[in-house]
Amino acid sequence: MTAQYDYYRQALEGERLPAAFVDLDALHANLEILRVRAGSLPVRLVTKSVRSVAVIRLLLAAGPFLKGLLCYSPAEAAWLASLGFDDLVVAYPSVEPTDLAAVAGQLTTGRHITLMVDHEDQLDRIATVAAAHGVVMPVAIDLDMSSDFPGIRFGVYRSPVDSAAPALALAAAIARRPALRLDGLMGYEGQIAGLMDEVPGQGPKNRLIKFLKRRSIAEVNERRRATVAALAAAGHRLRFVNGGGTGSFESTRADPSVTELAAGSGLYLPTLFDHYAAFRGRPAAGFALPVTRLPRAGMVTCSGGGYPASGPAGADRLPRPWLPEGGRLIANEGAGEVQTPVKLPPGASLGIGDPLFFRHAKAGELCERFNTLLLIADGRVVDRVATYRGDGKCFF
């Protein structure tokens, strides 16, 4: 066994398993990496990658360069605003009336929440709710930042607003509605920020991804810059231009039109952020499962563990055995809802009741499986805090 395994085993001694945890020492180290990489730009904290009010507060207090929150749901933003948070931007469009009404209600108390839009049909729904509550709703335009190369869609299918012309048309439509106000623009280059480019054993694929990234960075930075310039020339004042994610700070900073970055995954550092050329971090979040069976030599079976991440179905979306190092899932079983078998590395030996440590593929999604996060510092549990689930919240 390694010292790292013993460290976490001792820290969780006596805790009920399965259990999810955050290593505060690693979390603060990752926060410092983000600060250095951000340079002079502020960073908006992505809440879907954290999903714990206590951890959000901890991060904002520890990282003064973190300015505002980037939320994933209007209902989430309204709830966080009710808890005292301010300057919240919702990263995805929504037209659910009850959620929009919750946001409008918070605006009447003086909180600042900005909703994302990318289509004129969304505007009427938002404006109707805003007018009913007697507020002017701030909205931001979602600029699609994917690159279309011959035969390749390099990026995600996100917004239909992909250049200056549709952005100007949408801005004009916003201006025609007294209950709405254009507040900002977001251009998230997911194919740069969220795609690993130094995966061991994938040399040719890594080289292709790096080549496509280089081409895409030049193209999307210029497109975002031109769109912001066109909006300014037409008289539209933007409070913020948000861009980037954990994996793209360096390239996003090269666009002078960007006024703030966004990040979240680089704090917990899930497995889908292990292999980037631009940065390295420390795993700061994980979960422990108890060994409950010894089906054969060199293999253990743990209780629980079926916590796959969202996205395209595949082995990379499954949680990964972490400690002891070198463990692996069984291909025809994977991570199961009630039990997860794991092939141990040579020399490792676990008994009934011992913990086996895993890391999740994506950051905050782990919190949807647990009510509580155990906060570890200096080798011991120093606090127990609620996840969104523990607070009784489920936004999707």
ZIPEMO-V651142 format. One record per backbone hydrogen bond with DSSP energy under -0.5 kcal/mol. NH is the residue of the N-H (numbers start at 0). CO is the residue of the C=O. Records with the same first field share a line. If there is no record, write none. Layout:
NH: CO / CO
This chain:
5: 1
6: 2
7: 3
8: 4
9: 5
10: 6
11: 7
12: 9
14: 11
17: 287
18: 287
19: 371
20: 285
21: 373
22: 283
23: 21 / 375
24: 375
26: 22
27: 23
28: 24
29: 25
30: 26
31: 27
32: 28
33: 29
34: 30
35: 31
36: 32
37: 33
38: 34 / 35
40: 37
41: 258
42: 64
43: 260
44: 67
45: 262
46: 44 / 69
47: 69
48: 45
49: 46
50: 46
53: 385
55: 51
56: 52
57: 53
58: 54
59: 55
60: 56
61: 57
62: 58
63: 61
65: 62
66: 42 / 64
67: 65
68: 86
69: 44
70: 68 / 88
76: 72
77: 73
78: 74
79: 75
80: 76
81: 77
82: 78 / 79
83: 80
84: 79
87: 111
88: 68
89: 113
90: 70 / 88
96: 94
99: 95
100: 96
101: 97
102: 98
103: 99
104: 100
105: 101
106: 102
107: 103
108: 105
109: 106
110: 105
112: 110
113: 87
114: 137
116: 139
121: 118
122: 118 / 119
123: 119
124: 120
125: 121
126: 122
127: 123
128: 124
129: 125
130: 126
131: 127
132: 128
133: 129 / 130
134: 129
136: 134 / 178
137: 112 / 135
138: 180
139: 114
140: 183
141: 116
142: 140 / 185
143: 141 / 160
144: 187
146: 153
148: 146 / 151
151: 148
153: 146 / 151
154: 152
157: 155
161: 159
166: 162
167: 163
168: 164
169: 165
170: 166
171: 167
172: 168
173: 169
174: 170
175: 171
176: 173
177: 175
179: 176
180: 136
182: 138
183: 138
184: 239
185: 140
186: 241
188: 186
189: 187
191: 188
192: 188
193: 189
195: 193
196: 274
197: 274
201: 198
205: 201
206: 202
207: 203
208: 204
209: 205
210: 206
211: 207
212: 208
213: 209
214: 210
215: 211
216: 212
217: 213
218: 214
219: 215
220: 216
221: 217
222: 218
223: 219
224: 220
225: 221
226: 222
227: 223
228: 224
229: 225
230: 226
231: 227
232: 228
233: 229
234: 231
235: 230
236: 234
237: 235
238: 182 / 236
239: 182
241: 184
242: 259
243: 186
246: 192
247: 244
248: 245
251: 247
252: 248
253: 249 / 250
254: 251
255: 253
257: 254
258: 240
259: 240
260: 41
261: 242
262: 43
266: 263
267: 263
268: 264
270: 359
271: 360
272: 269
273: 270
275: 273 / 278
283: 267
284: 267
285: 20
286: 357
287: 18
288: 355
290: 353
291: 300
292: 300
295: 298
298: 295
299: 341
300: 292
301: 339
302: 289
303: 337
305: 335
306: 304
308: 316
316: 313
317: 314
319: 358
321: 356
322: 356
326: 323
327: 342
329: 340
330: 328
332: 329
333: 329
335: 333 / 338
339: 301
341: 299
342: 327
343: 297 / 341
347: 344
352: 290
353: 350
355: 288
356: 322
357: 286
358: 319
365: 362
366: 363
367: 364
368: 365
369: 366
372: 384
373: 19
374: 372 / 382
375: 21 / 373
376: 379
379: 376
380: 10
381: 374 / 379
382: 374
384: 372
386: 370
387: 50
390: 386
391: 388
392: 387
